[in-house]
Amino acid sequence: MIRLNNDTPNDILQDVKIGDMVTDTFSKTGLVENIEISDDGLYRVYEFHLVTGRTITVKK
């Protein structure tokens, strides 16, 4: 299981793939269904959409 939060190194965030089990260590845990990576000019935003319908968002 991969823990995703703002302290997670960039190389780990880049290595997450569809089907991986992830958690935010609080209330969101599940398999990754979709990954969206965007850049808002200040942060790189990673959105991991889980099969449970929840989304884990990490800004780095």
C-alpha positions as CSV (number, residue, x, y, z in Angstrom):
1,M,0.0,0.0,0.0
2,I,1.3,3.4,-0.9
3,R,0.7,6.4,1.4
4,L,-0.1,9.6,-0.5
5,N,0.2,13.0,1.1
6,N,2.1,16.3,0.6
7,D,5.3,14.6,2.2
8,T,5.3,11.8,-0.4
9,P,8.4,12.2,-2.7
10,N,7.8,13.1,-6.3
11,D,9.4,9.9,-7.6
12,I,6.8,7.9,-5.6
13,L,3.9,10.0,-6.9
14,Q,5.2,9.5,-10.5
15,D,5.4,5.7,-10.0
16,V,1.8,5.2,-8.8
17,K,-0.2,3.3,-11.5
18,I,-3.8,2.2,-12.1
19,G,-4.6,-0.7,-9.9
20,D,-2.2,0.2,-7.0
21,M,-3.6,0.2,-3.5
22,V,-3.2,3.7,-1.9
23,T,-4.2,5.5,1.2
24,D,-4.2,9.1,2.6
25,T,-3.7,7.5,6.1
26,F,-6.9,9.1,7.2
27,S,-10.2,8.0,5.6
28,K,-9.5,7.4,1.9
29,T,-8.1,4.0,0.9
30,G,-8.6,2.0,-2.2
31,L,-7.5,1.0,-5.7
32,V,-6.5,3.7,-8.2
33,E,-8.9,3.9,-11.0
34,N,-7.7,7.0,-12.8
35,I,-4.8,9.5,-12.3
36,E,-4.8,13.1,-13.4
37,I,-1.7,15.3,-13.2
38,S,-1.9,19.0,-13.8
39,D,0.2,22.1,-13.2
40,D,-1.5,25.3,-11.9
41,G,1.7,27.4,-12.3
42,L,2.6,27.2,-8.6
43,Y,2.0,23.6,-7.8
44,R,1.9,20.3,-9.6
45,V,-1.4,18.7,-8.7
46,Y,-1.8,15.0,-8.6
47,E,-5.4,13.6,-8.4
48,F,-5.8,9.9,-7.7
49,H,-9.4,8.8,-8.3
50,L,-10.2,5.6,-6.4
51,V,-12.6,2.8,-7.4
52,T,-14.6,3.8,-4.2
53,G,-15.5,7.1,-5.9
54,R,-13.2,9.2,-3.6
55,T,-10.2,11.3,-4.7
56,I,-6.9,11.8,-3.1
57,T,-5.3,15.2,-4.1
58,V,-1.7,16.0,-3.6
59,K,-0.1,19.4,-4.3
60,K,3.7,19.5,-4.6
